[in-house]
Protein backbone atom coordinates (compact mmCIF):
# COMPACT_ATOMS: atom_id res chain seq x y z
CA UNK A 1 0.00 0.00 0.00
CA UNK A 2 2.79 2.42 0.76
CA UNK A 3 4.71 1.48 -2.37
CA UNK A 4 2.63 3.52 -4.82
CA UNK A 5 2.96 6.64 -2.60
CA UNK A 6 6.70 6.21 -2.39
CA UNK A 7 6.95 5.73 -6.13
CA UNK A 8 4.84 8.82 -6.77
CA UNK A 9 6.96 10.89 -4.36
CA UNK A 10 10.16 9.61 -5.93
CA UNK A 11 8.85 10.42 -9.40
CA UNK A 12 7.84 13.95 -8.34
CA UNK A 13 11.23 14.52 -6.72
CA UNK A 14 13.07 13.28 -9.80
CA UNK A 15 10.96 15.37 -12.17
CA UNK A 16 11.58 18.51 -10.12
CA UNK A 17 15.30 17.94 -10.53
CA UNK A 18 14.95 17.99 -14.32
CA UNK A 19 12.99 21.26 -14.47
CA UNK A 20 16.06 23.53 -14.11
CA UNK A 21 17.90 21.44 -16.69
CA UNK A 22 15.00 21.80 -19.13
CA UNK A 23 14.98 25.56 -18.61
CA UNK A 24 18.73 25.72 -19.14
CA UNK A 25 18.35 23.72 -22.34
CA UNK A 26 15.64 26.11 -23.56
CA UNK A 27 17.91 29.07 -22.83
CA UNK A 28 20.82 27.41 -24.61
CA UNK A 29 18.59 26.58 -27.56
CA UNK A 30 17.31 30.15 -27.78
CA UNK A 31 20.88 31.47 -27.67
CA UNK A 32 21.92 29.11 -30.47
CA UNK A 33 18.98 30.23 -32.62
CA UNK A 34 19.80 33.89 -32.01
CA UNK A 35 23.47 33.36 -32.82
CA UNK A 36 22.71 31.36 -35.95
CA UNK A 37 20.33 34.06 -37.18
CA UNK A 38 23.05 36.65 -36.61
CA UNK A 39 25.63 34.56 -38.48
CA UNK A 40 23.34 33.94 -41.45
CA UNK A 41 22.43 37.63 -41.53
CA UNK A 42 26.12 38.56 -41.48
CA UNK A 43 26.87 36.14 -44.34
CA UNK A 44 24.13 37.76 -46.42
CA UNK A 45 25.38 41.25 -45.57
CA UNK A 46 28.95 40.33 -46.54
CA UNK A 47 27.84 38.88 -49.86
CA UNK A 48 25.66 41.89 -50.63
CA UNK A 49 28.62 44.16 -49.84
CA UNK A 50 30.75 42.25 -52.36
CA UNK A 51 28.06 42.75 -55.01
CA UNK A 52 28.10 46.48 -54.29
CA UNK A 53 31.84 46.58 -54.96
CA UNK A 54 31.50 44.62 -58.18
CA UNK A 55 33.30 41.47 -57.04
CA UNK A 56 30.31 39.54 -55.78
CA UNK A 57 28.14 36.83 -57.21
CA UNK A 58 24.33 37.05 -57.50
CA UNK A 59 23.99 33.32 -56.87
CA UNK A 60 26.02 33.59 -53.67
CA UNK A 61 23.67 36.34 -52.46
CA UNK A 62 20.63 34.24 -53.42
CA UNK A 63 22.01 31.23 -51.59
CA UNK A 64 22.67 33.29 -48.46
CA UNK A 65 19.20 34.83 -48.60
CA UNK A 66 17.62 31.39 -49.09
CA UNK A 67 19.55 30.01 -46.12
CA UNK A 68 18.43 32.88 -43.88
CA UNK A 69 14.77 32.76 -44.95
CA UNK A 70 14.64 28.97 -44.68
CA UNK A 71 16.13 29.10 -41.20
CA UNK A 72 13.69 31.78 -40.09
CA UNK A 73 10.76 29.88 -41.59
CA UNK A 74 11.78 26.67 -39.87
CA UNK A 75 12.03 28.26 -36.42
CA UNK A 76 9.05 30.62 -36.72
CA UNK A 77 6.51 29.96 -33.97
CA UNK A 78 3.59 31.47 -35.87
CA UNK A 79 2.08 30.22 -39.11
CA UNK A 80 1.89 33.76 -40.47
CA UNK A 81 5.63 34.20 -40.00
CA UNK A 82 6.32 30.85 -41.69
CA UNK A 83 4.19 31.99 -44.64
CA UNK A 84 5.97 35.37 -44.80
CA UNK A 85 9.38 33.69 -44.91
CA UNK A 86 8.19 31.18 -47.53
CA UNK A 87 6.92 34.05 -49.68
CA UNK A 88 10.42 35.55 -49.50
CA UNK A 89 11.87 32.19 -50.53
CA UNK A 90 9.52 32.02 -53.53
CA UNK A 91 10.57 35.54 -54.52
CA UNK A 92 14.26 34.58 -54.38
CA UNK A 93 13.63 31.55 -56.60
CA UNK A 94 11.59 33.63 -59.06
CA UNK A 95 14.44 36.13 -59.38
CA UNK A 96 17.03 33.37 -59.65
CA UNK A 97 15.04 31.56 -62.36
CA UNK A 98 14.61 34.77 -64.37
CA UNK A 99 18.36 35.35 -64.19
CA UNK A 100 19.12 31.79 -65.30
CA UNK A 101 16.66 32.02 -68.21
CA UNK A 102 18.33 35.23 -69.34
CA UNK A 103 21.78 33.67 -69.14
CA UNK A 104 20.54 30.51 -70.91
CA UNK A 105 19.64 32.60 -73.98
CA UNK A 106 23.29 33.60 -74.26
CA UNK A 107 24.53 30.08 -73.66
CA UNK A 108 26.19 30.84 -70.31
CA UNK A 109 24.08 28.21 -68.54
CA UNK A 110 22.47 25.09 -69.86
CA UNK A 111 18.86 23.95 -69.97
CA UNK A 112 19.39 21.63 -67.00
CA UNK A 113 20.25 24.61 -64.78
CA UNK A 114 16.99 26.26 -65.80
CA UNK A 115 15.06 23.05 -65.14
CA UNK A 116 16.62 22.64 -61.70
CA UNK A 117 15.78 26.23 -60.78
CA UNK A 118 12.25 25.74 -62.11
CA UNK A 119 11.86 22.69 -59.92
CA UNK A 120 13.15 24.59 -56.89
CA UNK A 121 10.68 27.40 -57.56
CA UNK A 122 7.80 24.95 -57.92
CA UNK A 123 8.85 23.20 -54.72
CA UNK A 124 8.92 26.54 -52.88
CA UNK A 125 5.49 27.46 -54.28
CA UNK A 126 4.12 24.05 -53.30
CA UNK A 127 5.30 24.51 -49.72
CA UNK A 128 3.82 28.02 -49.65
CA UNK A 129 0.46 26.64 -50.74
CA UNK A 130 0.66 23.91 -48.09
CA UNK A 131 1.45 26.46 -45.38
CA UNK A 132 -1.41 28.69 -46.50
CA UNK A 133 -3.86 25.77 -46.57
CA UNK A 134 -2.71 24.68 -43.12
CA UNK A 135 -3.20 28.23 -41.81
CA UNK A 136 -6.75 28.32 -43.19
CA UNK A 137 -7.59 25.05 -41.44
CA UNK A 138 -6.77 26.58 -38.14
C-alpha positions in Angstrom: 0.0 0.0 0.0 2.8 2.4 0.8 4.7 1.5 -2.4 2.6 3.5 -4.8 3.0 6.6 -2.6 6.7 6.2 -2.4 7.0 5.7 -6.1 4.8 8.8 -6.8 7.0 10.9 -4.4 10.2 9.6 -5.9 8.8 10.4 -9.4 7.8 13.9 -8.3 11.2 14.5 -6.7 13.1 13.3 -9.8 11.0 15.4 -12.2 11.6 18.5 -10.1 15.3 17.9 -10.5 14.9 18.0 -14.3 13.0 21.3 -14.5 16.1 23.5 -14.1 17.9 21.4 -16.7 15.0 21.8 -19.1 15.0 25.6 -18.6 18.7 25.7 -19.1 18.3 23.7 -22.3 15.6 26.1 -23.6 17.9 29.1 -22.8 20.8 27.4 -24.6 18.6 26.6 -27.6 17.3 30.2 -27.8 20.9 31.5 -27.7 21.9 29.1 -30.5 19.0 30.2 -32.6 19.8 33.9 -32.0 23.5 33.4 -32.8 22.7 31.4 -36.0 20.3 34.1 -37.2 23.1 36.6 -36.6 25.6 34.6 -38.5 23.3 33.9 -41.5 22.4 37.6 -41.5 26.1 38.6 -41.5 26.9 36.1 -44.3 24.1 37.8 -46.4 25.4 41.3 -45.6 28.9 40.3 -46.5 27.8 38.9 -49.9 25.7 41.9 -50.6 28.6 44.2 -49.8 30.7 42.3 -52.4 28.1 42.7 -55.0 28.1 46.5 -54.3 31.8 46.6 -55.0 31.5 44.6 -58.2 33.3 41.5 -57.0 30.3 39.5 -55.8 28.1 36.8 -57.2 24.3 37.0 -57.5 24.0 33.3 -56.9 26.0 33.6 -53.7 23.7 36.3 -52.5 20.6 34.2 -53.4 22.0 31.2 -51.6 22.7 33.3 -48.5 19.2 34.8 -48.6 17.6 31.4 -49.1 19.6 30.0 -46.1 18.4 32.9 -43.9 14.8 32.8 -44.9 14.6 29.0 -44.7 16.1 29.1 -41.2 13.7 31.8 -40.1 10.8 29.9 -41.6 11.8 26.7 -39.9 12.0 28.3 -36.4 9.1 30.6 -36.7 6.5 30.0 -34.0 3.6 31.5 -35.9 2.1 30.2 -39.1 1.9 33.8 -40.5 5.6 34.2 -40.0 6.3 30.9 -41.7 4.2 32.0 -44.6 6.0 35.4 -44.8 9.4 33.7 -44.9 8.2 31.2 -47.5 6.9 34.1 -49.7 10.4 35.5 -49.5 11.9 32.2 -50.5 9.5 32.0 -53.5 10.6 35.5 -54.5 14.3 34.6 -54.4 13.6 31.5 -56.6 11.6 33.6 -59.1 14.4 36.1 -59.4 17.0 33.4 -59.7 15.0 31.6 -62.4 14.6 34.8 -64.4 18.4 35.3 -64.2 19.1 31.8 -65.3 16.7 32.0 -68.2 18.3 35.2 -69.3 21.8 33.7 -69.1 20.5 30.5 -70.9 19.6 32.6 -74.0 23.3 33.6 -74.3 24.5 30.1 -73.7 26.2 30.8 -70.3 24.1 28.2 -68.5 22.5 25.1 -69.9 18.9 23.9 -70.0 19.4 21.6 -67.0 20.3 24.6 -64.8 17.0 26.3 -65.8 15.1 23.1 -65.1 16.6 22.6 -61.7 15.8 26.2 -60.8 12.2 25.7 -62.1 11.9 22.7 -59.9 13.1 24.6 -56.9 10.7 27.4 -57.6 7.8 24.9 -57.9 8.9 23.2 -54.7 8.9 26.5 -52.9 5.5 27.5 -54.3 4.1 24.1 -53.3 5.3 24.5 -49.7 3.8 28.0 -49.6 0.5 26.6 -50.7 0.7 23.9 -48.1 1.5 26.5 -45.4 -1.4 28.7 -46.5 -3.9 25.8 -46.6 -2.7 24.7 -43.1 -3.2 28.2 -41.8 -6.7 28.3 -43.2 -7.6 25.0 -41.4 -6.8 26.6 -38.1 
